[in-house]
């Protein structure tokens, strides 16, 4: 009887251990705990807001950035039903359509956001959904800065091309022995600038205003 009890305990323990390990995707308990802590730290350092729900639309996780964007507290929404704590959020629709969504404009808790939504699938079964989002004005600001950088790059490219053309012209004139024309061309470039400086010096007595106008003139020339 003692031997049978030992064998039965061994079989049951082995079966339970296998079921437990299968439930945590084959990881050892220590590895699973470490991965969980790494996930929590990773979520806390991401600037994008992240919300995940289970298949019953209950919020399973939300990071600090999401709470800051939506002006909510973690303990107020965690484990709550999505439609109860965030009525404007339509993340649960992904569970019905089974289609991921990218760069979706939405209003969430009074904030204009751009969101990405993806299904959580484990062993071929949909077990939930996750959404990452950022404030729309942040994306707009980044797009504006990128556009300004492109304009600046185009400006530098055009100035480099213009400068190279002038150098090629001067080189060609020198090779042809047209030294007088070379001096005239160089004089034209410096004469315009010197005339502008002289005009501002005589017309405007305030040096600061004259300097500002000189800078604006160079910007307009660019």
Beta strands, then each sheet from edge to edge (+ up, - down):
strand 1: 49-54
strand 2: 59-62
strand 3: 101-108
strand 4: 111-122
strand 5: 125-135
sheet 1: 2+ 1- 5+ 4- 3+
end
